[in-house]
Amino acid sequence: MRFWVVALGGLMIWAVHFLGLYLLASFADVAWRDAAGGKVIGLVFSLACLGAISAGGWRAASQLRRAEPDDTRAFGLRMAVAGGVIAGVGVVFQTAPLMLA
């Protein structure tokens, strides 16, 4: 189970980020008249998610460089790094409309 959490960690954080921004936008549309508060909360949430994705990808990359893992572990670590890059790009693109609107 730990293998899959490490390998798919960045993608799971991206999914949480998507859901969080969706819920925030829905709540802000109903409850707030001022959009500035929602933008700040969304930006802080996005930066926290991006930081978590970066930390997980950095940790996987350092473990991959440091030791000689077996083939299965090496595959999981490479998948974690690649998934972290994809998730980071996704978070940036999902956050862009907050900053442009």
N, C-alpha and C positions, 0 to 999 in steps of 0.2 A: 504494500500500500504506500509506503514511504517513497518508493521508486516513482510512482505515478504523481504524487504530490510534488516532488522535486521536478520531474519532467514537464508537468503541465502547470506549474505554479504561476508563471507569468500570464498564461492564457486564462487561468481562473481569476486572477486579479483583474484582468481586462473585462471579464464577464461581470464581476462585481462592480467595476467602474461604470460599465454601460447601464446596469440596473440602477445604480446610485444616481447617475445623472438623469436618467429617465424619471425616477421618483422625485428628484429635486425639482425638475422642470414642471412636473405635474402639480406638485405641492405649491410651488411658487406661482403658478398660473391661477390657482384657486385662492390661496391665502394672502399673498403679498401684492400690494399695488406697486411697490418699488422694486424694480428689477436689479438694482445694484447689489442688494444683499444676497440674492440668489447667485449672482455672478461671482461674488467673492467666495461664498461657500463652495460653489462648483469648482473654482480655481484651486482653492486649498485642498479639496478632496482629490482633484486630478493630480496635483503635485504630490500628495501623499501616496496615491496609487503608483505614480511614475517612480517615486523613490523606492517603493517596495519591489516593483518590477526590476529596477536597476540593481538593487541589493541582491535579489535572487539570481539574476543573470551573472552578476559579478562573482558571487559565491560559487556558482556552477562552473564558471570559466576558470576560476582559481583552483578548484578541485580537479578539474580536467588537466590543467597544466602541471599541478604539483605531483600527482601520483600517477601510477600506471594502473588505471582501473581495468577490470575485465571488460569484455566486449559489451555486455548488457548494460553495465553501469556507464561506460563511455557513451553508449547510444543515448541513455537517459540524460546525461549531462549535456551532450550536444543538442538534444531536443530542448532542454531547458534554456540554453543560450539562444537558440533560434526562436523559440517561442517568446522569450523575453524581448527580443528585437521586434518581432511582429506585434506583440502586445504594446510595446512602447510607442510604436508608430500609430497604432490604433487609438491609444489614449490621447496622443497629441492631436490627431485628426478629429476625435470626438470633442475635444476641448476647444478647438478652433472656433466653432460657431458661438461659443460663449463670449469669446474675446472680440469677435467681429460684429456682434449684434448690439 
